[in-house]
Amino acid sequence: MTVSLSRVESHLKVTGGAVYAADNAATAYGYLLTSTIALGAVTAMDVTAAQAAPGVFAVYTPFSPLKLYGYGDGSTDETAPVLQDNNVRYNGQVIGMVVADTFEHARDAASLVSTTYDVKPGNVNFAAGVATATPTSSPVAEVLAPGVTSIDAALAASEVTVSAVYTTPHQHHNPMEPHAAVAVWTDDRLTLYTATQGVMNVASHIARALGVDQSKVHVVNPYVGGAFGGKIGNWAHVPLAAAAARALSRPVKVALTREQTFAVSGHRPPSHQTVTLGAAKDGTLVAIKHEGISGKSQSGPSMENVANHSLTAYASPNLHITRAFVPLDVSAMTPMRAPGETHGAFALESAMDELAVKLGVDPLALRQKNYAAKVPNSGNPWSSKHLDECYQVGANAFGWAERNPVPGSVRDGDWFVGLGMATATYPASRSKSSMKVRLQADGTAVVSGTGADLGTGQLTVFAILGSQALGIPVGSVRAELGDSLLPPATPAGGSTSTSSNGPSLMVAADAAKSALLAQAAQNPQSPFYGKTPVYNAGMVSADGVSMSFGSLLTALDMPAVEGTSALPSGTTKGYGYMSFGAHFCEVRVNRWTGEPRVTRWLSVIDGGTIVNEKTARSQVLGAVVMGIGGALLEDSRVEPDTGRYAGANMAAYLVPVNADIPPIDVRFLNYPDTVFSPLGARGIGELGIVGVAGAVANAVHNATGKRVRDLPITLDKLL
């Protein structure tokens, strides 16, 4: 049952009571030293002045390092452990750390360190490497209709074709909360407070980096000030804080500056995509060829398969995608909201509009005509799909029928006005999850697991699910997340938290109720001893006797009973699992300055069960805002000589502010996907950004007649 509630932790957050990683106390502060070259080696570091500076406890460098090991497999971070050699792999790499009694002393001492390098020419130009991009380990995915010899043959046989190249730049996460870690050792046990999307990931990787047993590492992070994928990894500051705290026998805090987050903590790579579509004259797709190339750092394993989006978006008998990457001497890549799909959808949704223009048909009608009733690349049925209703609801609510198809024909004073739309899709999946539900003698319940609330409303979702599973008020349920001592729930990432932990919580609630009823029937102190009691809405009843679970536990002199779950990953085979949506937008472009402004927006979402409509709407709203930023503003430029991100601050790296964003209307279909899970909820946190840039680009074309294929869409491209 869908409800609409404010966040359960909102009072703590607005009053400053929520404790974030950097809010935890320390007696020593680390400040990172970072490289100023793209490639080469540190040949010497003069730390004499820094060591003599006021308040300094230690200076760590590759020549006087803290011993650390690599994380091993399964990490999205840097491959090489920090400070264990003198090689420089990218500009901004951590090459040292000063630890002092205050942050200011550490920062000032760091400025006194003199570093010399053996400089080598670094490969930082993505565009220059596109022509010689390296295929991935699975470079091609292809589906061909019977009798078709190749994708190019299918395209050649098509009555109408369009082909274009679309490019996207480096992008950075920039959450409100910069990365931070506070490390505290008690004897041989580490307590680590760090901004993370998954405390268990931190616990396992940091234990490996420090060479200690994971049982000796306790990671705590109940509140996260935004992440978007950037806090999945354990970046250099985390193991350095832990190792320095052990070496100095005092709590150490390391917080990144905003500029440092651009290089130290990962980013979304650039992409170069060639999309070729073949269709019949009536608009029926015959072939989709999508060649995707992404940047990939030499320092980490992560990259984006941007072309994968085209395998499932639209019905076509012939599909062909290629995946390749350009190795770069830049900081490590890491997942960023809807990795792959965000940039892949920009290219495909733009190409679909270009095809519509060439055919002279309505862009929405073209998408409806090529609606994929089955999974295009497998032929499997969808577990649940109502994208056609998203199209219809959105078109009716937005007034799509009033759209003038002639580009540049609608003006309002000095502004050209255009309408655009795009399809949103994002894969749905379920990961391994364990949750605990505890019924307490005071009549309240606690639901808990190691998952994370990134500001997405997850604490509220779990309180609601606990309330519904137990039949008690939401105010009587407390959710606990972000502690590695709790049952190992699915971390926040890949839009899998609610979809994985929600069903797990329901199973744990049933286990807790079963444990309660077992005590009621088998404990001699129970008024239900020897009977067959039942549980309903917080009450235990049998033979006309009824009492609350809290009263029963009090009578039994028991503080609580609890139940846990352990659900495996995976879903029923033979289906396609995906969330869907449709974006509609209005864009105005100033006829004199070329300034583009998004002035109206509607998103219609088919994400299965919506547990809490209020926070779900905020999720989609935030994703749309982020997508508008990527479409119009965000662009990390790399200096060709140094490999440095030239705009590594909030003044030069532009993100949307209130004045950039119009009212955003979000509507949910709310059809439970019970094939996917008993809860029926699929992920929506990343779905909302997919297709946003395409919708904006399509509206810009409708407004001006200019097709911008290179993000961001800035005024210089429209003049």
C-alpha positions in Angstrom: 0.0 0.0 0.0 1.4 3.3 -1.1 1.7 6.1 1.5 3.1 9.6 1.4 5.2 10.5 4.5 7.9 13.0 5.3 11.3 11.5 6.2 11.4 10.0 9.6 14.9 11.5 10.2 13.9 15.0 8.9 13.8 16.7 12.3 17.3 15.4 13.1 18.6 16.7 9.8 17.1 20.2 9.9 18.1 20.7 13.5 21.7 19.5 13.0 21.2 16.4 15.0 22.1 13.9 12.3 25.8 12.9 12.6 27.6 12.6 9.3 31.1 11.1 9.0 33.1 14.3 9.4 31.0 15.3 12.5 32.7 12.6 14.5 35.5 13.8 16.8 39.2 13.3 16.3 42.4 14.5 17.9 44.5 14.5 14.7 43.7 15.7 11.2 45.1 14.5 7.9 45.5 16.7 4.8 46.3 15.0 1.5 49.1 15.9 -0.8 48.3 15.4 -4.4 50.3 15.2 -7.6 50.5 18.0 -10.1 51.5 15.9 -13.2 49.5 13.5 -15.3 52.2 10.7 -15.5 55.6 9.9 -14.2 57.2 9.4 -10.8 57.9 11.3 -7.7 61.7 11.5 -7.4 62.0 13.4 -4.1 59.9 15.1 -1.5 61.4 17.6 0.9 59.3 17.4 4.1 61.7 19.0 6.5 59.8 22.3 6.9 56.5 20.5 7.1 57.7 18.2 9.9 58.9 21.2 11.9 55.6 23.1 11.4 53.4 23.8 14.4 51.2 20.9 15.5 52.5 18.3 13.0 52.5 14.7 14.2 53.7 13.0 11.0 54.3 13.4 7.3 53.7 10.3 5.1 55.0 9.9 1.6 56.0 7.1 -0.8 59.5 7.4 0.8 58.1 7.2 4.4 54.8 5.4 3.9 52.1 3.8 6.0 52.0 0.1 5.0 48.9 -0.7 3.0 47.8 -3.6 0.8 45.6 -3.6 -2.3 41.9 -4.2 -2.0 41.9 -7.2 -4.4 39.0 -8.1 -6.7 35.6 -6.6 -6.6 36.7 -3.0 -6.0 35.7 0.0 -8.1 38.5 2.1 -6.6 42.1 2.5 -7.7 44.0 -0.7 -8.4 47.3 0.3 -6.7 47.3 0.8 -2.9 48.0 4.4 -2.0 51.6 5.5 -1.2 53.1 2.1 -1.8 55.2 3.2 -4.8 56.4 6.5 -6.2 54.7 6.2 -9.6 52.3 8.9 -10.6 49.3 7.7 -12.7 47.2 10.9 -12.9 47.0 14.5 -11.8 45.5 14.7 -8.4 46.7 11.3 -7.2 47.4 11.2 -3.5 51.2 11.2 -3.0 51.4 12.0 0.7 49.5 13.1 3.9 50.4 15.5 6.7 48.8 14.8 10.1 48.6 17.6 12.6 46.6 18.6 15.7 44.2 20.8 13.6 43.0 20.8 10.0 44.5 24.2 9.5 47.9 23.2 10.8 47.9 20.1 8.6 46.9 22.2 5.5 49.5 24.8 6.2 52.2 22.3 6.7 51.2 20.5 3.5 51.9 23.7 1.6 55.5 23.5 2.8 56.3 20.2 1.1 58.4 20.4 -2.0 58.0 17.7 -4.6 60.1 16.9 -7.7 59.0 14.7 -10.5 60.2 12.7 -13.4 57.6 13.8 -15.9 56.3 11.6 -18.7 53.8 12.6 -21.4 50.4 11.5 -20.2 47.5 10.4 -22.4 44.6 12.5 -21.3 42.9 13.4 -24.6 39.8 11.2 -24.9 38.8 12.4 -28.4 42.3 11.7 -29.8 42.1 8.1 -28.7 38.6 7.3 -30.1 40.0 6.1 -33.5 42.1 3.5 -31.8 39.8 2.5 -29.0 40.3 -0.9 -27.4 37.4 -3.4 -27.5 36.1 -4.6 -24.2 36.3 -8.3 -23.2 32.8 -8.7 -24.6 33.0 -6.1 -27.4 29.9 -7.0 -29.5 26.4 -7.9 -28.8 24.2 -8.8 -31.8 20.8 -10.1 -32.7 20.0 -10.6 -36.4 16.7 -11.6 -38.0 16.7 -15.0 -39.9 18.4 -14.6 -43.3 20.1 -11.3 -42.4 23.9 -11.7 -42.8 25.0 -8.6 -40.9 23.8 -5.4 -39.3 25.2 -3.4 -42.2 23.2 -5.5 -44.6 20.0 -4.8 -42.6 20.8 -1.1 -42.6 21.5 -1.1 -46.4 18.1 -2.8 -46.9 16.3 -0.1 -44.8 14.2 2.4 -46.7 15.3 5.2 -44.4 18.4 5.6 -42.3 19.9 8.1 -40.0 23.4 8.1 -38.5 25.2 10.5 -36.1 27.9 10.8 -33.5 27.1 11.9 -30.0 29.6 12.9 -27.4 29.5 13.5 -23.6 32.3 14.9 -21.4 33.8 13.9 -18.0 31.3 14.5 -15.3 31.6 14.6 -11.5 29.2 13.7 -8.7 29.6 16.7 -6.4 27.3 15.7 -3.5 26.7 18.3 -0.8 28.8 16.2 1.6 32.5 15.8 0.6 34.2 12.5 1.3 35.5 12.1 4.9 36.7 9.4 7.2 37.4 9.3 11.0 39.4 6.4 12.3 39.5 5.3 16.0 41.4 2.3 17.3 40.7 0.6 20.6 43.4 -1.8 21.2 43.4 -3.9 18.0 39.9 -3.0 16.9 39.1 -0.2 14.4 35.9 1.9 14.4 35.7 3.8 11.1 33.2 6.6 10.4 33.2 7.2 6.7 30.8 8.5 4.0 29.9 5.4 2.1 27.1 3.7 0.2 27.9 0.3 1.8 29.5 -0.2 5.2 30.2 -3.9 4.4 32.2 -3.0 1.3 34.3 -0.7 3.5 34.8 -3.3 6.2 36.0 -6.0 3.8 38.3 -3.7 1.7 39.8 -1.8 4.6 40.5 -5.1 6.5 42.3 -6.3 3.5 44.2 -3.0 3.0 45.3 -3.0 6.7 46.1 -6.7 6.9 43.6 -7.4 9.7 40.7 -9.7 10.2 37.4 -8.2 9.1 35.9 -9.0 12.5 38.2 -6.3 13.9 36.7 -3.6 11.7 33.5 -1.7 12.6 32.2 0.7 10.1 29.5 3.3 11.0 27.7 5.6 8.6 24.0 6.3 9.5 23.7 9.4 7.3 25.1 10.2 3.9 24.9 13.7 2.4 24.5 12.5 -1.2 26.5 10.0 -3.2 25.2 9.2 -6.7 27.7 6.3 -7.0 30.7 8.4 -5.9 30.8 6.8 -2.4 30.7 3.2 -3.5 34.5 3.1 -3.4 37.0 3.3 -0.7 39.2 6.1 -1.9 42.7 6.9 -0.7 41.6 9.0 2.4 39.9 6.0 4.0 42.8 3.6 4.4 45.2 6.5 5.1 43.0 7.7 8.0 42.8 4.1 9.4 46.6 3.4 9.0 47.6 6.8 10.5 45.3 6.4 13.5 46.9 3.0 14.2 50.4 4.4 13.8 49.8 7.5 15.9 47.6 5.8 18.5 45.0 8.6 18.2 41.8 9.2 16.3 42.5 10.7 12.9 40.1 12.6 10.6 40.7 13.1 6.9 38.2 15.2 4.9 38.6 16.0 1.3 38.4 19.5 0.0 36.0 20.1 -2.8 38.8 20.3 -5.3 40.3 17.1 -4.1 37.0 15.2 -4.7 37.3 15.8 -8.4 40.4 13.6 -8.7 40.6 11.5 -5.5 37.0 10.0 -5.5 36.2 9.0 -9.1 33.9 10.4 -11.8 31.8 9.5 -14.9 33.9 8.9 -18.0 33.4 10.7 -21.3 31.8 8.9 -24.2 31.7 8.8 -28.0 28.7 7.1 -29.6 27.7 6.4 -33.1 24.1 5.5 -33.5 22.7 4.3 -36.9 19.0 3.5 -37.2 17.3 1.9 -40.2 13.5 1.9 -40.6 10.7 1.4 -43.1 8.9 4.4 -44.5 6.1 3.9 -42.0 8.6 4.2 -39.1 9.0 0.5 -38.2 12.5 0.0 -37.0 14.5 -2.5 -39.0 17.9 -2.1 -37.4 19.7 -0.4 -34.5 23.5 -0.1 -34.6 25.1 1.5 -31.6 28.8 1.8 -31.3 29.8 2.9 -27.8 33.2 4.1 -26.7 34.0 5.2 -23.1 37.0 6.6 -21.4 38.7 4.3 -18.9 41.3 5.2 -16.3 44.6 3.3 -16.3 44.3 3.4 -12.5 41.0 1.6 -11.9 38.7 -1.1 -13.4 35.5 0.9 -13.8 34.1 2.0 -17.2 30.7 2.5 -18.8 29.1 0.3 -21.5 27.1 3.2 -22.9 25.7 1.2 -25.9 24.0 -1.5 -23.9 20.9 0.7 -23.6 20.0 0.0 -27.2 19.7 -3.7 -26.6 16.4 -3.4 -24.8 14.9 0.1 -25.5 12.9 -0.5 -28.7 11.6 -3.4 -30.8 13.9 -4.1 -33.7 14.6 -7.4 -35.4 18.3 -6.4 -35.9 20.4 -5.1 -33.0 24.1 -4.6 -32.9 26.2 -2.9 -30.3 29.9 -2.6 -29.8 31.8 -1.7 -26.6 35.2 -0.2 -26.5 37.3 2.1 -24.3 40.1 4.7 -24.5 42.7 4.2 -21.8 43.5 7.5 -20.1 46.0 8.7 -17.6 43.3 10.4 -15.5 41.7 9.6 -12.1 39.7 6.5 -11.7 36.2 6.2 -13.1 33.4 5.0 -10.8 29.7 4.5 -11.2 27.6 7.7 -11.5 23.9 7.8 -11.4 22.6 5.3 -14.0 26.1 4.5 -15.4 25.9 3.6 -19.1 22.2 4.3 -19.5 22.5 8.0 -18.8 24.8 8.7 -21.7 23.5 5.8 -23.8 20.0 7.1 -23.7 21.1 10.6 -24.7 22.5 9.2 -27.9 19.6 6.8 -28.7 16.8 9.2 -27.8 18.4 11.9 -29.9 18.8 9.5 -32.8 15.1 8.5 -32.5 14.1 12.1 -32.8 16.4 12.6 -35.8 14.7 9.6 -37.4 11.2 11.1 -36.7 12.2 14.3 -38.3 13.5 12.5 -41.4 10.3 10.4 -41.6 8.1 13.4 -40.9 6.3 11.7 -38.1 5.6 12.6 -34.5 8.5 11.6 -32.1 6.1 10.1 -29.6 4.2 8.2 -32.3 7.5 6.8 -33.5 8.3 5.4 -30.1 4.8 4.0 -29.7 5.1 2.3 -33.0 8.3 0.6 -32.0 7.1 -0.3 -28.5 8.9 -3.5 -27.3 6.2 -5.8 -26.0 8.9 -8.4 -25.4 12.6 -8.0 -24.5 14.2 -7.2 -27.9 17.5 -9.0 -27.5 16.0 -12.2 -25.9 12.4 -12.5 -26.8 11.5 -13.1 -23.1 8.3 -11.5 -21.7 8.7 -8.5 -19.3 7.9 -9.2 -15.7 5.7 -6.0 -15.9 5.7 -3.2 -18.4 3.4 -0.2 -18.7 5.5 2.2 -20.7 2.7 2.6 -23.2 0.6 4.1 -20.4 3.4 6.4 -19.4 3.4 7.7 -22.9 -0.3 8.3 -22.9 -0.6 9.8 -19.4 2.3 12.1 -20.1 1.1 13.2 -23.5 -2.3 14.0 -22.2 -1.1 15.8 -19.1 1.6 17.8 -20.9 -0.4 18.8 -23.9 1.8 17.0 -26.4 -0.9 17.2 -29.1 -0.4 21.0 -29.2 3.3 20.6 -30.2 4.2 22.3 -33.4 6.4 19.9 -35.4 8.1 22.7 -37.4 11.3 23.7 -35.6 11.7 27.3 -34.7 8.0 28.1 -35.4 6.9 28.9 -31.9 8.1 32.2 -30.3 7.2 34.0 -27.1 8.8 37.4 -27.3 12.6 37.0 -27.5 12.3 33.2 -26.9 12.0 30.3 -29.2 9.8 27.6 -27.6 10.1 23.9 -28.2 8.8 20.6 -26.8 10.8 17.4 -26.4 10.3 13.9 -24.9 12.3 10.8 -24.3 12.0 7.3 -23.0 13.5 6.2 -19.7 14.5 2.6 -18.9 16.7 1.1 -16.2 17.4 -2.5 -15.3 15.8 -3.9 -12.2 17.6 -6.5 -10.1 17.7 -8.0 -6.7 20.8 -8.6 -4.6 21.6 -10.9 -1.7 20.1 -9.4 1.5 19.7 -10.0 5.2 17.5 -7.9 7.5 16.4 -8.1 11.1 13.1 -7.2 12.7 13.0 -6.9 16.5 9.8 -6.7 18.5 10.4 -4.9 21.8 8.6 -5.0 25.2 7.9 -1.3 25.0 5.6 -1.9 22.0 8.0 -0.6 19.4 9.9 -2.4 16.6 13.3 -2.0 15.1 14.1 -2.9 11.5 17.8 -3.0 10.7 20.4 -3.9 8.2 23.8 -2.6 6.9 22.2 -0.7 3.9 22.5 3.0 3.5 20.3 6.1 3.2 22.0 8.5 0.8 19.4 11.1 1.4 17.0 9.1 -0.7 14.4 8.3 2.0 15.5 4.7 2.6 15.1 5.0 6.4 11.5 6.1 5.9 10.8 3.3 3.4 12.0 0.7 5.8 9.9 2.2 8.7 6.9 2.1 6.4 7.5 -1.5 5.3 8.0 -2.5 8.9 4.8 -0.8 9.9 2.9 -2.6 7.1 4.4 -6.0 7.8 3.7 -5.8 11.5 0.4 -3.9 11.4 1.6 -1.1 13.8 1.9 2.7 13.3 5.0 4.0 11.5 5.8 6.0 14.6 6.3 2.8 16.5 9.0 1.5 14.0 12.6 2.6 14.1 14.8 1.9 11.1 18.6 1.4 11.6 21.0 1.4 8.7 24.7 2.0 8.0 26.4 -0.1 10.7 28.5 -3.1 9.8 27.5 -5.0 12.9 23.9 -5.2 11.6 22.7 -8.0 9.3 24.4 -7.7 5.8 21.8 -5.9 3.7 22.2 -4.8 0.1 24.2 -1.6 -0.1 22.8 1.5 -1.8 23.6 1.4 -5.5 22.2 0.2 -8.8 18.7 1.0 -7.6 18.6 -2.2 -5.7 18.1 -1.2 -2.0 14.3 -1.2 -1.7 13.9 -3.9 -4.3 16.3 -6.2 -2.4 16.0 -5.2 1.2 12.3 -4.6 1.1 11.4 -8.3 0.5 14.0 -9.3 2.9 12.5 -7.1 5.6 9.1 -8.7 5.0 10.6 -12.2 5.5 12.3 -11.0 8.7 9.0 -9.6 10.0 7.4 -12.9 9.5 10.2 -14.6 11.3 9.9 -12.2 14.2 6.1 -12.8 14.5 6.8 -16.6 14.4 9.3 -16.2 17.2 6.8 -14.2 19.2 4.0 -16.8 18.7 6.4 -19.6 19.6 7.1 -17.9 23.0 3.4 -17.2 23.5 2.5 -20.9 23.0 5.5 -22.5 24.7 6.4 -20.3 27.6 4.7 -21.4 30.8 4.4 -17.7 31.9 2.4 -16.9 28.8 -1.4 -16.5 29.0 -1.4 -18.4 25.7 0.6 -21.3 27.0 -0.5 -24.5 25.3 -2.8 -22.7 22.9 -2.5 -21.8 19.2 -2.2 -18.0 19.2 -2.3 -15.8 16.1 -0.7 -12.4 15.4 -2.7 -9.6 13.8 -1.9 -5.8 13.7 0.4 -5.9 16.7 -1.9 -8.1 18.8 -1.6 -11.7 19.9 -4.9 -13.6 20.3 -6.3 -17.0 21.2 -9.6 -18.3 22.6 -11.0 -14.8 23.2 -7.9 -13.4 24.9 -6.0 -10.7 23.2 -3.0 -8.5 24.1 -0.4 -6.4 22.4 3.0 -7.9 21.7 4.6 -5.4 24.0 2.3 -6.4 26.9 3.0 -10.1 26.1 6.8 -9.6 26.2 6.5 -7.7 29.4 4.5 -10.5 30.9 7.1 -13.0 29.8 9.8 -10.8 31.3 11.5 -10.7 27.8 13.0 -7.5 26.4 12.4 -8.5 22.8 12.1 -11.2 20.2 13.6 -10.9 16.7 13.7 -12.5 13.4 16.2 -12.4 10.6 16.2 -13.1 6.9 18.7 -14.3 4.3 17.5 -13.9 0.8 19.7 -14.8 -2.2 20.3 -12.6 -5.2 18.5 -13.1 -8.5 15.0 -13.3 -9.9 12.9 -15.9 -11.7 14.6 -16.7 -15.0 12.9 -16.3 -18.3 11.7 -12.7 -17.8 13.1 -9.2 -18.5 13.2 -6.9 -15.5 13.2 -3.2 -16.0 11.7 0.1 -14.8 10.3 2.5 -17.3 9.3 6.1 -17.7 8.6 8.9 -20.1 9.9 12.5 -19.9 8.2 15.5 -21.5 9.8 19.0 -21.4 9.5 22.5 -22.7 12.7 24.4 -23.5 13.0 28.1 -24.4 16.1 29.4 -26.2 16.8 33.2 -26.3 16.9 34.3 -29.9 19.7 36.9 -29.2 21.9 35.2 -26.7 21.3 31.5 -27.4 20.6 30.8 -23.7 18.6 27.6 -23.2 16.2 27.4 -20.3 14.0 24.4 -19.3 10.7 25.9 -18.4 8.3 22.9 -17.9 8.8 19.2 -17.1 6.7 16.1 -16.6 8.0 12.6 -15.8 5.6 9.6 -15.7 7.2 6.5 -14.0 6.4 2.8 -14.1 8.6 1.5 -11.3 6.4 -1.1 -9.7 5.1 -0.6 -6.2 5.7 2.9 -4.9 6.2 2.5 -1.1 6.4 6.1 -0.2 5.2 8.5 -2.8 6.7 11.6 -1.2 10.3 10.5 -1.1 9.9 8.6 -4.4 8.9 11.8 -6.1 11.9 13.5 -4.5 14.1 10.8 -5.9 12.8 11.3 -9.5 12.8 15.1 -9.1 16.5 15.0 -8.0 17.4 12.7 -10.9 15.7 15.0 -13.4 17.6 18.0 -11.9 20.8 16.1 -12.2 19.9 15.2 -15.8 19.2 18.8 -16.7 22.6 19.7 -15.2 24.3 17.1 -17.4 22.3 18.3 -20.4 23.0 22.0 -20.1 25.8 22.7 -17.7 28.2 20.0 -16.5 31.6 19.6 -18.2 34.9 18.7 -16.6 37.7 19.9 -18.9 41.1 18.2 -18.7 44.2 20.4 -19.2 46.1 18.8 -22.1 49.6 19.4 -20.7 49.0 18.6 -17.0 46.0 16.3 -16.9 44.4 18.5 -14.3 40.6 19.1 -14.1 40.6 22.8 -14.9 37.3 23.6 -13.2 37.6 21.5 -10.0 35.4 23.8 -7.9 31.8 24.7 -7.6 32.3 28.1 -9.3 33.6 26.5 -12.5 31.9 23.1 -12.6 28.3 24.3 -13.0 25.5 22.3 -11.4 21.8 23.4 -11.4 20.5 25.9 -8.9 16.9 26.9 -8.2 16.9 29.4 -11.0 17.8 26.7 -13.5 15.0 24.4 -12.7 11.3 24.7 -13.5 8.4 23.1 -11.6 8.7 19.4 -12.1 5.6 17.2 -12.2 6.2 13.5 -11.3 3.5 10.9 -11.7 3.6 7.2 -10.8 1.6 4.4 -12.3 2.1 2.2 -9.2 1.5 -1.2 -10.7 3.1 -3.9 -8.4 5.6 -6.2 -10.2 4.8 -9.4 -8.3 6.9 -11.5 -10.7 9.9 -9.4 -9.6 9.2 -9.8 -5.9 6.3 -10.2 -3.4 6.8 -6.5 -2.6 6.5 -5.6 -6.3 8.8 -2.6 -6.1 11.5 -2.0 -8.7 14.3 0.7 -8.5 13.6 4.3 -9.5 16.5 6.3 -8.1 18.5 6.0 -11.3 15.6 5.7 -13.8 14.7 9.3 -13.4 17.9 10.6 -15.0 17.8 8.3 -18.0 16.6 10.1 -21.1 16.6 13.6 -19.5 19.4 14.9 -21.7 17.8 13.4 -24.8 14.5 15.1 -24.0 16.2 18.4 -23.5 18.2 18.1 -26.8 15.0 17.1 -28.6 13.2 20.2 -27.2 16.1 22.4 -28.2 15.9 21.1 -31.7 12.1 21.7 -31.8 12.7 25.3 -30.6 15.5 26.2 -32.9 16.1 23.7 -35.6 19.6 23.1 -34.3 20.6 19.6 -33.4 23.2 19.6 -30.6 24.9 16.2 -30.4 27.7 17.2 -27.9 26.9 17.7 -24.3 26.5 20.0 -22.6 24.1 22.1 -24.7 25.6 25.5 -24.1 24.6 28.8 -25.7 27.7 29.0 -27.9 26.4 25.9 -29.7 23.1 27.6 -30.3 24.2 31.0 -31.6 
